[in-house]
């Protein structure tokens, strides 16, 4: 008798895309909380007394445990030993715990409490870390910033754990199917979290004309609760799938110390790892200061009436979703009429969004366009690398765009400060180009790693790259804050800071990344690494 092939949840399109949606929504909420204070840096200075050094130190704390306590490696081991669904729920719990601590630190309840007194009197000296100059705290750091840093460290552990778990979950549900499309869709939705944060964090902080920065963090905590619910629902879906297949959870090889020597002996790996840390250090830490940088360099006229009300933020957000949905969907339409119609809708909606941002006089909504072009062109670039190659060239182009954008922010934008329209146009254009750069580099970088190391140690190679990347994500928020405080007179207004030297520092990271990309292209040509070759061979 022929064996009856049983259809599993994975074989049903609605089920596997539902599983993807659950994981993607969890990462969407995670990305929002990650930058929840970025659009209100100025308010953190006026409402909680955080100068740029305190703000940068707190923001850099997110990756501290991943870098110096090697939690990133432990997360991979947990994923390997316990499987996708357990690790997904655990990451949700860890993120929520960290989020709650951060909320308490910024809330009114913390002010004047015994906990505030404890943080004021303690954590001013951390043995060994202070000697090495890498302590996540310092003497004189506001108690609320210290406590928030502790919460953010815990959140960062859960966030990193969630990131590697989501990728593994997508592979499990989409193996042999629409894996690339699924990963691109998850990345697009997660990046929209940045734009969502930029619009709604200030919205809640200033709701009703009464400033309360804790409301923004409370909004983020509610989203982390939703993320935890998503992971719990995913847990039961994933368990049902395993009961249908009768298979144990697929697990990756754990990170092995013995693999390090093999990986570090690859010159190509080192070039890619260095390019990764340099490039991402000029992007993610910049996001945390970008809104305040725009506030300091643009002549913004606050809107009145409808443009100054609370409802306009919701309308603008809906229009932003139209831009993202139409531009993303246009990549997958085979009908030319539908394709170009969607592109036209996206362009018109983007123009409307930009005009609304100008009318509102809102720096945070101006920077919120950052991920929109990335959402639109990431599938195009990924498809190009798959079929045409040129990954090394794309890395160089992405780095070059990064340099140009930071130099424009440093010198051109301040020169346009007297012109409200001209400055906003320059800002929008530069931010969109930076978003394009943000698509070019990841689309070329991550698929290149398997070409540089043996397939058996690819998991360990990615883990090592992520660890190296986290060093930059810890260091540069702190450095930007220190540069701002050292190049601006004490007591400078939060919206009058000079960002020139901080932006020059970020541009220098881009120059170094471009140089490494150039060397990588030469090495690829000499050693035939295959970086310029397509991923899909005909």
N, C-alpha and C positions, 0 to 999 in steps of 0.2 A: 504494500500500500504506500502510495506516495506521501511523503511527509507534508503536513499542512503548514504552510508558512503563515505565521500569525503576524498581523499588522500591529506595530507598536506605536506608542505616542510619537516617537521620533519620525515615523513615516507619515504622520498627519501634519500638513503644513500649518494649520491653525495652532497645533500644540507646540511645535518647535518654535514658531514665531512668538507665541505667548511666553514660552520660557525665556526667549531672548528679551522680550519686552520687560519681564520682571527683573532680569539682571541689568538691563540698560537703565531702567528707572532708578534702580538702587545706585548706580554710578552717577546718574544725573543729579540725584539728591546729594551724593557725596561731593561732587564738583561744586555745587552751590555752597555747601558749608565750608569747603576748603578756602574760598575767597570771600566769605561773608562779611569780613571787616574791611576788605580792600576799598570798596567805594565810599566808605565813611571814615577814612584815615583822619581827615581834618576834624571830624566830630570826636574821634577818640582822643585827640589832643586837647580839644576844648572841654570835653565832658569828663574825661578820665585822667588827663594830665600825661598822656603818653607822648613823648617826643619821638622823633624818627628812629632813634636808636632803640628805644623800648618797643616801638611797633615792629621794627625789623627783627629784633631778637625774638619776640614772641612768634612772628610769622615763620622764622627759620626753625623754631622748635618743632614744627610739624614732622620733620624728617630726622630729628636728633637721635631718637632711639633706633631708627632704621639704620643709621650710619654708624653710631658709636657703640651700640649694644647689639648690632647685627640682627635686629629683629626681622629684617627683610629676608635673611637666610632662614630664620626660624619659621617664618610664614610659609616659605616653600616646603619646609619639612612637614609642617602641620598639614598642608594641602596634600602632600604625598601620603602621609600616614592615615589621615582621617577622611580624605575624599572631598569632592566639590561641595556637596550640599551642607555637610557639617561646617566646613570652613566658611561658606557663604553666610550662614547664620551667625557664626562666631564673629566674623568681621563686622556684621551689622550691630551686634551687641557691643563690641569694643568701640566702634565709632560713636554709638549713642552715649556710652558712658563718658567718653572724652568730650563729647558735645555738651553734656549736662554740666560737667565741671567748668567748661569754658563759659557757659551761660551764667552759672552762679558767680564766677569771677567778675563778670561785667555787670551783673544786676545790682540794683540798689541794696539788696539784702546783704551783699558782701561788704559794702561800705560801712565802716564803723564797727564791724563784727570782730569777734575774737580771732576768727580765721584770718582777717586782714592783718591784725596785729602780729599773728604768727608769721605770716609771709613777709611782713616788713622786717621782722627781727631775724629771720632765718633765710637759708638758701643764698646768703651773700658770699659764701665761700664754699666751693665744691672741691674737695681734695682731688688732685691729679688733673681733673678737667681744667681747673683754674691755672695750674702750672703749664698745661699744654695750650692754654688760650682758647679753649673750645667750650667753655661752660655755657649752658643755656640761660644762665642768670648772671646778674652782676650787682654789686653794691650800689644802692640808690635806685634800682629798677622798681617802678611802682608795684605795690603788692598785687593789684588786680592783674597786671601784665604777667607777673610771675605765676599766679594761679591759672590764668588763661593759658600760659605756655605749657603747664603740666597737662591740662585738659587737651591741648592741641597735640602734644606728644602722643598721648593715648589714641586720639582720633587718627593721627598719622599712621600708627601701627595698623589699625583696622582698615584704613583707606588703602594702604599698600597691599594688605592681605586680600581686600576685595578686588583690586585691580588684577592680580594674577589669577584669582579664582574665577572671575568673569571670563577671562580669555580661555581658561581651561573648560569652563562650562559650555561656551559657544562651540568649541571643537567637539565636545562630547555630543551635543545635540545636532550639529550640522555637518558632521564628518561625512564626506562623500556627496554633500549637497551644496547649498549656497553659502559656504563658509566665508569667502571673501566679502560677499554682500552683507552677511550678518555682522561681521566685524566692523565693516565700514559704517553700517547703520548704528551700531552701538556707539562707535566713536563720535558720530555726528550728534547723536542725542546727548551724549555726555558733555560735548563741547557747548551745546546750547545751555548747559547749566551755568557756564561762565556769564553768558548774556543775561540769563534769568537773575543771577545774583546781582549783576550791575544795575538792573532796573529795580528789583524789589527790596534789596537791602536798604537803600536810602528811602524808599517808599515807606517801609515800616518804621524806620528810625525817625522820620519826620511826620508821621501820620497825624493828621488833625492839627498840625501846626505846633505840636508839643514834642520836642526832641527827647528821645529815649533810645540810646544805642542798644540796650538789652533786647528791645523788641526785634531787632534784626537777627540777633543770635537765636532768639526764641523761635523765629520763623525757620531758621536753619535746623534747630532741634526737632521741630515738628516734622520736617522733611526727613530727618534721620530716622524718626519713628516709622515713617512711611517706608523708608528703605529697608528697615528691619522686617516689616510686614511682608514686603516683596520677597525677601530672602526666605522667610518662613513658608510662604506659598510655593516658592520654587523648591524648597526642601521636599514637600509632599509630591510635587510633580516629578521630581528627579527620582524619588524613591519608587514611585509607581512605574517609571520607565525601567528601572533595574529589576523590579519584580516581573515585568513582562519579558524582558530579555533573558533573565536568569543569570545575568553576568554580574560580577563584582565591579565596583567603580573602577574606571580606567585611571591609572595613576602615573604621574611622571616620575622619572628617576630623580632621587633626591640630590641636592647639592653636595658634592663630594670635595673634600679638601684636596684629594689627589688629582682632581680635574684642573685645579688652578694652574699647575705647572704647564699643562698642555695648552691651556688657553693663553696664558701670558707669554708663551713662546711664539705666538702668532703676531707678527708686526702689523698685519692688516687689522686684527682685533683691536690693538692698542690705538690705532688711528681712528677707527670707528668709535671706540669708547670715549676718547678725548674729544672728538667732534661732538658726540652726544652731550657730554657734560658742559662743554662750552656753549653750544647752541641753546640747550634748554635752560641754562643759567641766565641767558639773556632774554628769555621769554617768560617763564613762570614767575620768577621774582619781580620782573617788570610789571606783570599784571597786578601785583599787590600795591603798586605805587602809581599805576597809570592814570587813574581817575584824579588823584591829587595833583599829578603832573599837569594834566589838562586844566584843572582849576587854577593852577599857578601861571599858566601860559596863554589862556584864552580870555578874551573879553566877552563874557557871557551876560546876557540880559535876562534875569529871571522872568518867566512868563506870568501873565496876570489872567484873571478870570479862569476860563477853561484850561488854559495852558499852565496855570499855576496850581490847579486843583489836583486831587488824588486820583480821580478817574482817568485822567489822560495817560497815566502810566500803564493801566490795564489795556487801554485801546492801543497804545504803542506796542505793547507786548504781543497782542494778537496779530498786529501787522508784521512784527518780526517773525512770528511763527509762520505766517504766510510766505515770507521771503525764504525761510529755511526749507519749508515743505516743498514749495514749487521748484526751487533750484535743485534740491536733492532729487526729487522725483524726475526732473527733466533728464537726468543721466541715464535713466533706465527705460525711457520710452523709445520704442522702435519706430513709431509713427512720427514722421518729421513735423507734421502739422501740430500734433499734441506736444511734441518736444519743444518746438519754438514758441508755442503758445504759453507753456509753463515758464520758459525762460523770460518771456515778455512780462508775464505776471510778476515774476520775481524781481525784475528790474524796476517796474513801476512801484511795487510795494516797497522796495529798498529806498527809492527816491522819496516816497511819502514818509517812510520811517525817519530818514535823515532830516527832512524838513521839520518834522515834529520835534526831533531832538534839538534843532536850532531854536525853534519857537519856545521850547521849554527852558532854554538856557541851562541845560543839564549836562554836565561833564560825564556823569556815569552812563547816561543813555547814548552819548556820543561814542564812548569806548565799547559799548555793548555790541557794536557792529563787528568787532574783532573776529568772532568765530563764524560769521555768516558766510564770507567768501570761502573759508575753509570747508564749511559744510557743503558748499556748492561744487568745489573742484577736487575734493579729496578722492571721490570715486574715479574721476577722470585721470588723475595722476597715478593712482594705483593701477588702473587698467593700462596706462601707458608703460609703466615700469614692467608690468607682467608681459606685455606683448612687444615692446620696443627696447626696453632696457634703459641705458643712460643714467643709472642711479648715481654714479659718482659725479656726473655733470650736474644733476639736479641738486645734490648736496652743496655744490659750489654756488649755484644760482640762488638757492635758499639762503645761504650765508651772506651772499652779496646784498640781497634784498634787506636782510636784517641790519647790515651795516648802514645802508642808505636810510632806512626808517629811523634808526636811533639818532643819526646825525641830523636828520630833518627835525626831529623832536628837540634836539639840543640847540640848533641854530636858526632854522627857518621859522619854526612855530613861534618862538619868542619875538621874532622880528615882525610877525603879523598881529601882535597883540592889540595894536590900535584899531584893527579892522575886525569887527565881530564876524562878518560874513566870510572874509578871506581866511581868517584863522580857522574857522569851523570847516571850511572846504579842505584846507591843507590837512587838518586833523583827521577828517573822515577818510580822505584819500590815503594817507599814510597808514592809518589803522587797517584799512582793507588790504593794502599791499602786505603789511606785516602778517595778516591772516593768511594770505596766499603763501608767504614764506613758511608759515607754520604748517601748511599742508605739504609743501615740497619736500621738506627735510624728513618728516616721519615716513612719508610714502616711499622714500628712497632708502632711509636708514635701516629700518627694522627688517625688511626682506633681504638686506645685504649680509646680515650676520650669519645665516646658514652657509653662505659661500666662503666664509673665512675660517670656520672651525668644523671639526668632525661632527657628524650628525649625532653621535652618541653623547656628546657633551654640550649640545646646543642649549639645553635647559640651564646648565650651569653657566654658560656664557651669557645668557640673558640675565640671569640673577646677578652676575658680577657687573654687567653694564648698568643695571638698575641701581646697584649699590654705589657705583662710581657717580652716576647721575644724581643720586640723593645727596652726595657730598656738596655738589654745587647748589642744589636747592636748599640746603641748610645754610651754606656760607653766604650766598649773595643777597638774600633779603637783609641779613645783618649788615653786610658791607654797604649796601645802598643807604641804609639808615645812618650808619656812621659817617659816610661821605656827606650826606645832606646836613647833618648836625655840625660837621667840621667846616663846611663851606658856606654856612649861613650864620649870621650873627645870632647870638643867644636871644631868645624872645621873639624871633621872626614869626609873623603870623602864619598859621597853617596853610593859608591859600596864597602866600607870597614867597614861597621857597624857590630858590634857584636850583634847578635840576641839571644844569649844564654838565658838571663834572661827573655826576652819577650816570648820565646818559652816555658820556664819552667812555666811561668804564665799560658799559654794556656794548658800545660799538666796538671797543677793543676786543671783547670776547668774540664778536662776529668776525673781526679781522683774523683772529687766531683760528677760528673755525674754518674760514675760507682758505687759509694757508694749509691747514691739515687736509682739507678736501682736495686741494691742488696736489699735495704730496700723495694722497690716496689714489688719485687718478693716475699719477706716474707709476706708482707701485703696481696698480692693477694692470697697466699696460705691459710692464716688464714681467710680472709673475703670472699673468693671465688668471687673475682671481675670478673674473667673470662678472664684475660689478657693472660693466657697461652692456652686458648681454641681457636679453629678456629672460624673465623667470620661466615663461612658458615656451618650450622649444617646439618648433613645428616639425 
